[in-house]
Amino acid sequence: MKVFRILGRSIRDSFKSVFRNFSLSIASILCTTITLILVAIAIVLTLNVNYITKDLEEELTIVVYAKNETSDEDLKIIENKINNINAVANVEVKSKEEWRLEMQSYSDTLNTTLEYLEENPLLDSYIVTVKNVDDLKPVALEIRELDNIESANYGEGMVEDIISVFDIIKTVTFSIVIALIVVTAFLISNTIKLTIFSRRNEIEIMRLVGSSNTSIKLPFVFEGFLLGVLGSIIPIIITIYGYLIMYEQISTSPSFSIISLLKPMPFVLYISVALLLIGSIVGMFGSARAVRKYLKI
């Protein structure tokens, strides 16, 4: 019962303290709000960039052409051998007739040319999707060693450059998020430290009347938690409505037809929870550290 009584009194005192020291509380809340907005923007951009790059990577495939004289039985054998390669995720068979119909739809000139030819000059093919984009080259090399294979191409050179750019983008965006979270923790923590330091006389009086370290620290810890929660409200609202608007604009704009963003739900909920946790945990940590270290309790 004593524990619950101390907790209840600490929570009550933390609420009173926020309003009693209103100007300092507002400064802490504003600092939390601004930094968490930056963190939210960085997280949203990073996760969507990673999603877009992953989506583009999945579009990278190996186009395999069988030799012209390959029989139907051998074509089936080739398909089975490609499917048996560990790194292969999917194999789509595309016959020469399917290629012919597709190419005839491209233009009237191609249609007339292919209609004029008595024999189909195109080749039977396989569209091979790999499990990991890094497997494109080794899988293509393995397929080229199979019998009755004319070619197996995946855009050598250009694909490696694209993968390299994607890796750099992922590394940079992830580093930015980590750096912003660290900066956020530093700014919020130090702002709350200043708030508590300005009340060192109040803490000294509590010590003189015999209050224990725990009973002194708890109200400040809860106050830091409360300031962090209050400071995260506006960033959460901006994240939810801002992302919904951005998603609607990009998904309906022809200019961004190749860009596919993460769906708002439950994405914005995860970001909101992350912002709430960052604000509240950093607020509690900053308060506890300030009371313990700077006021020598």
N, C-alpha and C positions, 0 to 999 in steps of 0.2 A: 504493500500500500504506500509505503514511503517513497518508493521509486516512482509510482504513478503520480504521487503528489508533487514530487520535484519536477517531473516532466511537464505536468499540467501548469505549474507555476512558471516554468521556463518558457513554455510556448506563449502563455499570457503576457509575460514580461517582454518577449521578443516583439509581439504585435504592438504593445505600448511604446516600445523603444523606437520602432520604425516611424510612428507618427510624432513622437516627442522630438526626435532628431530629424525632422522632415527634410530639411535642405540637404543634409548629408546622405539621407536615404535616397533622395531623388538623384543625387550625383552618382551613387552606386548603381541605381536602377538604369540610368541613362547609359552609363559605361557598359553595363551588361547588355543592354538592348542593342547598342551600336555594334559591339564586337560580335554578338550572336547573329546579327543580320549578315555580317560579312562571312561568318562561318557557314550560315545557311546557304548563301549564294555559292560559296566555294564547294560545299557538299553536293548541291543540286547540279552544278556544272560538271563536277568530277564524275559523279555516278552516271550522268547522261552521256558524257563523252565516252566513258568506258562501255556503256550500253551500245552506243552508235558504232564504235570501233569493233566491238564483238559482233554486231549485226553485219557489218561490212566484211569482217573476216569470214563469216559463215557463207558469204556469197562467193568466196574464192574457191574455185573447183578445178579439177583436172579433166581436160577433155581428151579422151582416148579414142583413136580411130583404128579400126581393124583393117587388115589388108583386103583389097577388093575381091580376091578369089576365096575368101574365108567362107566355109560352109555354115549352115544354120547350126549344125551340131557343134562345130568349133566355136561359134559365137557364144553358145551357151556355156561351153567349157571356160572360155575367157571370163565370162561374167562370174562364174563360180569361183575362179581363182582370184579375181579382184576382191570379191566379197570375203574371201578367206584371209586377206591381208589384215592384220590386227588393227592398224591405224585407220582403216576405212570405215566410215560411218554409214554411207549409203551409195548405191550404184543405180543410176537411172539409164536404162537402155533407150537409145534413139536410133531407129533404123534409117537406112538411106532414103526410104520413101517418106518418112516423117520429115527428114531434112528437106527433101524436095518440095513438099507441100508448104513448109515454113518459108523457104526461100522464094517460092512463087508468089507468096503474099507480100513480099517486100516491095516489089516494083513490077510494072508491066513488062519492062525489058527482060528481067530475069524470068518472068513467067513465060514469055514468048520463046526465050532461048531454051529453057528446060523442056517446054512442050515440043519444040522442034527436034530435040535429041531423041533418038530411038531407045538408047540405053541410058540408064541413070548413072551419071559419072561420080556421084557422091558416095561416101563411105558410111558403113554402119559404125555407130559410135556409142560410147559410154560416158556419162557425166558422173564423175566420182567426187564425192564429198568426204573429207577427212575429219577425224575427231578433233584434231588440233591443227591450227594453221601452220605450225612448225613442221608438221608431217607432210606437207605438200611435196617438197623436193624428194625426200627418201621414198615416198610412195610412187611418185612419178618414175623414178629411176628403177624401182622394182617392177613396175608394170611394163616398162620398155624391154625388160628381159624376157617377157612372156612370148610364146609363139604366136605368130599371125598378128602382131601389133605393128601398125604403120607408124604411129606416133602417139606420144602422151605429153601434152603441153599444159602448163599452168601459168604461163606468163613469166618465165624466168627473168630475173633481173628486176623487173618492175615490181613483182610481188614481194621480193625481199626488201626493196626500198619502202613499200607500203607498210609491211610488217614492222620494219625498223622505226618508221614515223609513228605508228600506233603505239609501240613500246615506249617511245620517248614521251608521247602525249600522256600515257597512263602514269608514267613515273613522275612527270612534272606536276600533273594535276593532284596526284596523291600527296606529293611533297608539300604542295601549297595548302592542302587541307590540314595536314599535320602541323605545319608551321602556324597557320591561323588559330588552330585549337590551342597550341602552346602560348601564343601571344594573347589569346583571349583569357586563358587561365591566369596569365601574369597580370594583365590589366585589371581584371575583376578582383583578383586576390589583393592586389596592391591598393585598389580603391577602397575595398572593405577594411583593409588594414588601417588606412588613414582615418576612416570613420571611427574605428575602435580606438585608435591612438588618441583621438580628440576627446575621448571619454575616459582617459586613464585615471583621472581623479575619482570618478564614479567607481571604478574597479578598486582603487586603493581604499576607498571608504568601506567597500564590501569586505575587503580583506581585514580591515581593522576591527570590524564588528564580529569577526570570527567565521565568516562564510567559508565553506570548503572550496577548493579549486574547482571541483566538478559543478557545484551550484553556481559558481561565478561564470564558468565557461559555457554552460549549457544554453543560457538565454542568448548569448552572442552567436553560438553555433546555429541555433534555430533562426536567429535574425539573419545570418548569412544565407541560410537556406531560403528564407522568405524573400529576401532581396533578389536572389538568383531566380526564383520562380516568377516574381513580378517582372523582372527584367527579360524573361523569356517569352512573355505573353505576346508582345508586339511582334517580335521575330516570327513566332509561330503563325500569327494571323497573316503576316506578310507572305510567309512561305506558302501557306495553303492557298490563299486567293491569288497571289502572284503566279504560282505555278499553274493553277487552273487556267488563268488567262493566257499565259505563255503557251501552254499545251494546246489550247483551243486555237490560238492564232497560227501556230506553226503547223498543226495537223490539218488545218483547212486552207493553208496557203499553197498555191501551186509552185511558188519559188522554193519551198522547202519540202518538196514531195519525196526527196530521197532520204530525208532525215526522219527517223522514228524515235520519239522520246519515250521514256518510261511512263506507263499509265499512272495518272494521278493517285488512284487508290490501289493499294494501300501505301504508295510511295510517300505521299505528304504526311501520312500518319507516322511512319517510321522516322522521318526527319523531325517532326514535331516532338516526338518522344526523346530523340537524341538531343535536341536543343534544350528541352526541359531538364534532362539529366545533366548536361554540361553546366547549365546555369546554376542548378541547385547544388550539385556536388562541389563545383568550384567555389560557390558562395560559402558553403559549410567549411571547406578546407581552408579558405582564406581567413575566415573568422577564427577558427580554432588555432591556426598558426600564429595569427597576430596576437591573440590573447596569451598564448604560451611563450612565444619567442620574444616579442617586443616589450611586453609588460612583465616579463620574468615571473610568471605565475608557476 
